Amino acid sequence: MPTQATDPYPQIEALLRDYCHALDDGQVERWTGFFQDDAIYQITTRENLARGYPLGIMLCEGRGMMEDRIKALRTANIFESHSYCHLCGALDVRPEMQGRWSVRSNFAVYRTMYSGQQSLFATGKYLDVVDTSGAQPLFAERIVVIDSRQIDTLLVYPL
């Protein structure tokens, strides 16, 4: 049985928990800090993934593209105020290479509009590569696979 020092699960679990809490608390400026500088963030559909389609709904290659997305969200985009509540399932953590881990977890994201209206916004799975070789674990890749191909036009915040 691995010891606490060598078991990546607690560190990876904390990364995913803190990621969701930051987004749920409206702290989107913190979003890019969960990623390596050259990380990939993509939102795609289950159908696109199954068919091997390389493009999805959103693709950010590197932290710079992610920072641009947040800047646009705060300064250029006009949308109704809303918040998220992430519910995440258990983690499946598997070694990929030294210091890197393949992680899968399921999610449901509920959205509450400024008016108080609540709805199930998205369900799916996260397919992550997490690097634990540095001072803190970071996403090297986060692929968000949503179950439905019908996407609400109000997909402004990261999932």
C-alpha positions in Angstrom: 0.0 0.0 0.0 1.5 3.4 -1.0 2.4 5.8 1.8 0.8 9.3 2.0 4.1 10.8 0.6 4.0 8.7 -2.5 0.2 8.4 -3.0 -0.9 11.1 -5.5 -4.6 10.7 -4.8 -4.9 13.3 -2.0 -3.0 15.9 -4.0 -5.0 15.3 -7.1 -8.3 15.2 -5.2 -7.4 18.6 -3.6 -6.6 20.1 -7.1 -9.9 19.0 -8.5 -11.8 20.2 -5.4 -10.1 23.6 -5.3 -10.7 24.0 -9.1 -14.4 23.4 -8.7 -14.7 25.6 -5.6 -12.9 28.5 -7.3 -15.3 28.4 -10.3 -18.4 27.9 -8.1 -17.3 30.9 -6.0 -17.0 33.1 -9.0 -13.2 33.3 -8.7 -12.5 32.8 -12.4 -9.3 34.7 -12.3 -7.8 31.8 -10.3 -8.8 29.4 -13.1 -5.5 29.6 -15.1 -3.4 29.0 -11.9 -4.6 25.3 -11.9 -2.8 24.7 -15.2 0.8 24.4 -16.4 1.9 27.1 -18.8 1.6 24.9 -21.9 -1.5 23.0 -20.7 -4.5 22.1 -22.9 -8.1 22.9 -21.9 -10.8 21.6 -24.2 -14.5 21.2 -24.1 -15.9 18.7 -26.5 -18.9 16.3 -26.7 -19.2 12.6 -26.0 -20.1 12.2 -29.7 -17.0 14.1 -31.0 -14.7 12.1 -28.7 -16.2 8.8 -29.8 -15.8 9.7 -33.5 -12.3 11.0 -33.0 -13.1 14.5 -34.1 -10.2 16.7 -33.0 -12.2 19.9 -32.5 -14.7 20.7 -29.9 -16.6 23.6 -28.5 -13.7 25.3 -26.9 -9.9 24.9 -27.1 -7.3 26.7 -25.2 -3.7 25.8 -25.9 -1.6 27.3 -23.1 -2.2 29.5 -20.2 -2.1 32.6 -22.3 -5.2 31.6 -24.3 -6.9 30.8 -21.0 -6.0 34.2 -19.6 -7.4 35.9 -22.8 -10.6 34.0 -22.3 -11.0 35.3 -18.7 -10.1 38.8 -19.8 -12.8 38.7 -22.5 -15.3 37.3 -20.0 -14.7 40.2 -17.7 -14.4 43.0 -20.2 -16.0 42.2 -23.5 -18.7 39.5 -23.1 -22.2 40.5 -22.1 -24.3 37.8 -20.4 -26.8 37.4 -17.6 -25.2 36.9 -14.2 -25.2 33.3 -13.0 -23.3 30.9 -10.9 -22.3 27.2 -11.0 -22.4 24.4 -8.6 -20.1 21.4 -9.5 -20.9 17.9 -8.2 -18.0 15.6 -9.0 -17.8 11.8 -8.7 -15.0 9.6 -7.5 -11.6 9.8 -9.1 -10.0 7.1 -11.2 -6.2 7.8 -10.9 -3.8 5.8 -13.1 0.0 6.3 -13.6 0.9 7.8 -17.0 4.6 8.5 -16.6 6.8 9.5 -13.8 5.1 12.5 -12.0 2.1 12.4 -14.4 -1.3 10.8 -13.8 -4.3 10.1 -16.0 -7.4 11.0 -14.0 -11.1 10.5 -14.9 -14.0 11.8 -12.9 -17.7 12.4 -13.7 -19.4 15.7 -13.1 -22.7 17.5 -13.0 -22.9 21.3 -13.1 -26.0 23.1 -11.9 -26.5 26.7 -12.9 -28.4 29.3 -10.9 -29.4 32.5 -12.8 -29.6 35.9 -11.2 -33.3 35.5 -11.3 -33.1 32.4 -9.1 -33.9 29.9 -11.8 -31.9 26.7 -11.4 -31.2 24.0 -14.0 -28.9 21.2 -14.7 -26.4 22.9 -17.1 -24.0 20.1 -18.1 -23.1 16.5 -17.3 -20.1 14.5 -18.4 -16.6 13.5 -17.5 -13.3 15.1 -17.0 -10.3 13.4 -18.7 -7.2 14.9 -17.1 -3.5 14.6 -17.1 -2.2 15.9 -13.8 1.5 16.6 -13.2 2.6 16.2 -9.6 6.3 16.6 -10.1 6.3 20.3 -9.1 5.6 22.2 -5.9 1.9 21.7 -6.4 -0.1 19.5 -8.8 -1.3 21.2 -12.0 -3.3 20.2 -15.0 -1.2 19.4 -18.0 -4.4 18.6 -19.9 -8.1 18.9 -19.0 -10.6 17.6 -21.6 -14.2 18.3 -20.6 -16.4 15.8 -22.3 -20.1 16.8 -22.1 -22.8 14.3 -22.6 -25.1 16.3 -24.8 -24.3 17.9 -28.2 -26.9 20.6 -27.4 -24.9 23.4 -25.8 -26.4 26.4 -24.1 -25.2 29.6 -25.6 -24.4 30.8 -22.1 -21.2 28.7 -21.8 -19.0 31.6 -20.7 -17.4 30.2 -17.6 -15.1 27.3 -17.7 -16.6 24.0 -16.7 
